[in-house]
């Protein structure tokens, strides 16, 4: 339960986000105010706090403190506003691709969760993001045509260690595909959309290249990206493609997150589509972005058995460590994309050991008054229920997001300006 200063329940902000917690004196110092003023901010709902287990003290969410500080700093002038905007602040780029609000997430005005749960194909949603129009009939992207390739699956597999994570293998593939596409520079929109369809189809089929290059050709022949992934991973459950499609749609876009911003900055320089996707893949590989799914996998492995969940979780909280994957800065009432993924996982194989561990961790966090699980937990649970390999959840996140990356690249080109923020010079601290 989140509390106001003084111990009263705070109904508006029931779900603190997963972030570092500050002691009262730390939060007050960061804001440059007295502790009494901090308590006033809490009572006004501007800063959330969490009871410290076993004590009478509260801890304060750094995210809220920093957001409030940015608002105060905005009075100092344009530089402060711009600086704060690049740290979970106000939007700095106009976009019509997606919208995050109290009502949830919408793609071009269409509720994202509804699109996913009603069975719209990932391809349909990609076309919606790129064109603004949702196809009336299911969209079929043709399998990539037989064309000379700069490298075969077997040849690429020989270049990669067998334990190469699938996302790293895809990052290696994109420049190779670019090298074989001489017409990629300054391409018209329609040509780049064709190029994007081929590229995404390739990415869906080549996820297994480091471990099973022989499956790539079969995966490329599948009718959808979701089916390609199911074949590439040799997944057995009958509904695998359907549920992978659900995950891809839920991940298709999320406004100006780090990887999308990287794609837009690259697009603004005039770079080709492959370069923009490579930039986004580089950004999503970071442990603070796409790596969240890997941390969830590691936490589930650490817990090992459902009965150890409370011990591990409370131990982490006692040491002041974050429990990965709970809460989201943009969804105070919980990430709306997560429940459909959790429900999908439980509908497939609720008895799977790792699924049971994930449920136990989520129950422990809920009982301790912490926020609901984020998208990363839903993706990892679904991947575990389907028996997908380690790293698959990160691929579902990244491959789903390719649809949004392409949409933002096209939008940035239409806007036509170079994204070039200014730096505010400050003296380096003395060493």
N, C-alpha and C positions, 0 to 999 in steps of 0.2 A: 504494500500500500504506500502510495506517495503521500507525504504529509506536508502541510504548511508548517511554518515555524510556529511553535507553541503546541503542536500535536494534533491539530484539527485535520480532518480528511480534506483532500483537494480533489474534487470530483472532475474538474475540467481537464486535469493532466494526470490521468490514472496511469499512464504508461511512460516512464522515463526511458530515454534512449540509451543504447549501449555506448557508454563513453566513460572517460575517466571521471571519478568522483573527487570532489575537493572538500577539505575541511572548511569550516566557517571562516577561519582567519585567512585561508588561502583564497577563497572566493571573494572576500571583502577586499583583500589586497589587490587582486586582479582587476576588480572594478574601481579601485581607488576610493572606497567608501568605508564608513564605519559598519560594524556588525549589525547595529540597529537598523541601518539603511538596507542592508542585505535582507534582514527579516521582513522589512516592508516590501521589498521586491517579491519575496516568496508569497506574502499574503495577497499581493496583487496578481499572482499567477505568472509573473515574468521569469522566475527561476524556480525550478523544481528541486525537491530534496527527497532523500531516501533515508529511512532510519538505519543507523549503524547497529547491526545485530549484536546483542549483548551489552549495549550501552544506551545512554539516554541522549546521545548526540545524533545529529543528522549529517549527511554528506550531500554536497550540492553538485549538480551536473555541470561539468565544465562547458559542455555545448551551449547550455542556456546562458551561462555567465559570459562566454565569449560573444554570443549573439547580442546580448544586452550591451556589452562593451562596444561592439561595432556600431550599434545604434547611437550610443552616446558620442562616439568618436566622429560620427557623420557631421556633427555640428562644427567640426574643425575645418571642414572644407571638402572640395572635390577629391583630393588625393586620398583622404581618409575613407570616403565613400567607395572609391574604386578599389582600394586595398581590401576593405571589408567585403566587398561584393564577390571577391574571388575566394572567400572562405565561407561557404554555405550562406552567402548573403543574397541580396536581391539579384534577379537575373541581369546579366550584362549583354545578352544577345536576344533580339526578338526572334521568336520561333513559333510556328504553327503546327509543329509535328506532334507534340504531346503536352498534356497539362496535368500537373499534380495539384490537388486541392483537398479540402476537407471531405469532399465526396469520393475521393479516390483518384485513380489514374485513368486518363482518357487518351486514346489515340485518335487524333483528328476529330475529336468530338464523340467518339464511340467508346463506351466503357470497356476498358481492357479486360477486366475479369469476365464480363459477359461475353466478349468475343472468344475468350479461351474456353469457357465452360459450355458454350453453345456449339462448340466443335468447328469453328472456322479454321480453315487451314492456315498454317504459318505463311504460306505463299500468298493467301488472300490478304492477310494483315500486312505483309510487306508491301504489297501493291497499294493498300490503303495509305500506308505511311509515305510512299513515294509519290502517289498521284493525288491523294485526297479523296479517292473514291473506293468504296468497298465493292469488290466484284459481286455481281448477283449470282453467278455460278462459280463453283470451285475452280480455282486457278490451277492449271497444270504447267509447270515449268519443264520444258523438254530436257532430257538428259544431255549433258555436254556432248557436243558432236565429236566424232572421232577426228582428232587433229594432232599434228606432231606435238609432242610434249618435250620440254627440255629435260625432263627426268621421269623415269618410270617409278611406280611404287617400290619395286624391288631395289632400284638404285638409290632412292631416297632413304629407304630403310637401312641400307648399308652405310649411309652417312651418319645415321643417328644411333646413339646408344639404345639398347632395347628397352630400358626403363625411362625413355624420354616421355615426359607428360604429353598428353594429346594436344594441349594448347600450344606447347613449344613446337610440336611437329607441324601444326597448322601455320604458325608464325614463320617457319622455314619454307613452307610451301608457297605462300603468297608471292614472294619476290620471284620465284621460279616461274610461276604462271605469268607474272608481269613481263618477264624477259621474253616470253614467247608471244606477246601481244603488241605488235608494232603500232597498232592504231589506237593505243590507249591515251595518247596525249591530246588535250583540248577536245575531247570527244563530245558530240552533241548529247543532250539528255537521253533521248531514246536509245542511243547506242550504249550509253553507260548503264542504263537499266538492263539491257540485254547482257552486258558484261557482268553486272552485279548478280543476275540470276545464275549465270554459269559459275561465277566464283563461289557463291554460297552453296550451290550443288556440289562443287568440288570439295569444299570444306567439310560438308556433311559426310562425304564418302571417305575422305582421307584421314579421319580421326584415328583410325586403327593402324596407320601405315608403319609405325615403329614396331608394333608387336605382331601384326597380321597383314602384311602388304597384299597377300592374295585375296583378301576380301574387298579391296578397293574397287575392282572392276565390277563385281556383283553389286556393290552398294550404289555405284553410279547408275545402274540400270533401274533402280527403284523409282516409283512414280513421284515420291515426295521427299523433301529433306528429312522429315521425321523417319520415314521408312529407310532412308539411306543410313541414318544413324543406327537404327535398330539392327540392320544387316551388318554394318561395320563392327558393331559391338557383339554380334552374334547373340542377341538377347532372346530369351526363350518365352517369357510370358506373352500370351496372345495379344494383349492390349498395349504392348510396348510402344508401337508407333503412335497410337492414339494419345497415350499419356506423355510421350516425348513432345508431341505436337502441342499439348496443353502447356508444357513448360516453355517451349520456344515462344509461344504467343505471349505468355506472361512476362517474358524477358525482352520483348521486341524493342521497347524504347523506355527511357526514363529521364526525359528532359536532358539537361546539360551536365550529366555526370562526367567524371574525369576522362574516360575513354572517348565519349562523344565529343567533348571539348577538344581533345587531341585531334580527332578526325576533322573537326571544323577548322581548327587552326591550320592544319596541313592543307585542307581544301582551299582555304583562303589564299594560300601561296601560289595556287595554280597547279599543284601536284596532281598526278593521275589518281584514279580510284584505288588502284592497288596500294599505292603509297599511303593513301588516307586510311585504308583498312589496316595496313601494317602498323601505322602510328597508333591506331586504336588498340590493336592487339598488344603492342608494347606497353601501353598504359594499363590495360586490364590485367597484365601479368603481374603487376605490383601487388604486394601482400596487403596493401590497404584498400584494394579495389577487388579484382577478381579472386585474389587469394583468400577471401573470407570463406569460401566453400572449403578450401583446403584446411583451414583452421577448424572448421566444424568437423570435418572428417577426422582430424587429429584429436579433437576433444572426445569424440565418440569412441575412438580407439583407446584413449587414455582411461575412460570410464570402464569400458570393457564389458561390464555386466549391469543390468538395470538396478540391482540392489546397491551398487557403488555410486549411483548418481548423486545422492545427497552428500555423501562424503567428499566427492571430488568438487562439486559445485560450492559447497559451503567452505571447503578449504581454500578455493580460489578467492572467494569473496573475503574471507578472513585476512588473506594476504594482500588484499587490495588489487587483485588481478581481475581483468575483465573476463566474463564468460561470453565467448564469441557468439555473435549471431542473434542477439536479442534486442529488439527495439530498432527504430529508424527515425532519424532526425526529422524526416518530412511526413511521418505518419504517427501522430501523437496517440491515435487510437489503435494502432497496430497496422502492419503492412497488409493491405487487402489481397496481395498476390499469394500470400503464404497459405491460408486455409485451403484453397483448392488443391494445392500441391500435397499438403499433409493428408487431406482426404483421399487423394488419388493413391498415395503410398499405402495407406491403411486398407484401401479397397483391393490392393494387389496381394500383399503379403504382410499382414500385421504381425505375424509371428516371427518374421525374420529377426535374428539376434540384434543387428545394428538398428533396425527400426524400433525394436523394443527399448534399446538403450536411449535412442533419441527421444522417445516419448517420456521416458523416466526423467531425463534432463529437463525437458520442457515442463513437466509436472512440478519438478523441484523448483524451477525458477518462478513458475506461476504461484506456487504456495508461499514463496518468499517475498511476493509482492513486486516482482520485476516484470518488465514489459513482455509482450508476446514475441514469439520467434520471428525473425526476419526471413526474407526470401531465401537466403542461403540454407537455412534449416530445411525448408520445404524441398529445395532442389536436391540436397544430400539425401533426405529421407526417400524421395522418389527414386533416385539413382540406386540406393541400397535395396529398395523393394523390388526393383527390376533386375537386380543382379548385375548392374553395370560396373565397369572397372573403376579403380581409383582415379580421380581427376575428371570423371564424367560430368559431375555437377557443374564444375567450372566451364566445361565445354558447352553444356546446355545454356548457361548464362551468356557465354561469349557468342555462341553461334546464333542464339536468339537475338542478341543485341546487334548483329550485323545488319538486320533490317533497319534499325534505327540509325546506325552509322551512315548507311547509304542515304537515307532520307535527309539527314543533316548535311551531308556532303552536297547533295543536290540543292538544298535550300541555301547553303552558304554561297555556292556558286551563283545562284540567282541574285542574292543580295549584293555580291560583287566587291565587297570591301576586304581589305587586308586586316586580319586581326593582329594588332600590334599594341599590346598594353604598354604604358609607360612605367618606368621604375621610379620609386621615390628614394633618392639617395639618403643613406644613413651611415654615420661613421661606424666602422667595425669596432667591436668591443676590444678593449685592451687585453692582451694575452699575458 
